Amino acid sequence: MLAGIGFLFRACWWILTLPFRLVFGLLSLAGRVVGVVVGFAMMVVGVALGASPFYLIGIPIFLVGLLLTLRSLG
């Protein structure tokens, strides 16, 4: 009897929290996608600056972009 009541409570709680979990999941996914895009753009700019006379600026930008991309993917 108590197991059935517990199951119903969990089912109702799962249904009530589903919209919030979906919104937070989509926000998390959007944040990861933005992190990958910005990180990749920083990597491209870093490589371009690294191939020019500004390599002292380009190498750290590339490394920060690489770390941001890896952090967003993992």
N, C-alpha and C positions, 0 to 999 in steps of 0.2 A: 504494500500500500504506500509506504513512504517512498519507495523507489519510483513509483509512478508519479507521485507529486513532485519529486525532485526532477524527474525527466520533463514534466510539463513546465516547471519553473525555468529550467535551462533552455527549453525550446522557446518560451516566450521571451526570455532575456536575449537569446540569439537573434530573434526576429526584431526586437526593439533596437538593438545595437548595430544591426546590419548597415543601415544608411551611414552611420558615423564611421564605421570601419571602412566602408567603401570610399567615403570622402577622404579620410586620412590616408588610405592606401594610394589613392590617386594623387594626392599632394606629395606623398613620398616619392612616387614614381616620377612626377613632374620635376621634383627637385633633383633627382638623380639624372634625368635627361638634360636638364640645364647644366648640371655639373660636368657632364660628359661633353656637351657642346662647347662650353667655355674653356674647359681643359684642352680640348682638341684645337680650338682656335689659338690658345696660348702656345701650344706646341708648334703650330704652323708659323706663328709670328716669331717664336724663339728660333726655329730653324732658319727662317729668312734672315733674322738679325745675326744669327751665328755664322751665316755665309758671307756676311758683309763685314766692314771694319768695326761694327758694333758688337762683336762676339762676346765681349765682357758683359753686355746686357742680355744678349740673346740666350746664352747658356742657362742662366738662372731662370729666365722666363720659361724656357723649354722644360726645365726640371720641375718647376712649380706646376705647369700645365700637365706634365706626365703624372705627377703625384695626385693632382685633382682628378684626372681621368681615372686612374687606378682606384682611387678612393670611392668614386662614384659608381664604378663597375662592381666593386667588391663589397 
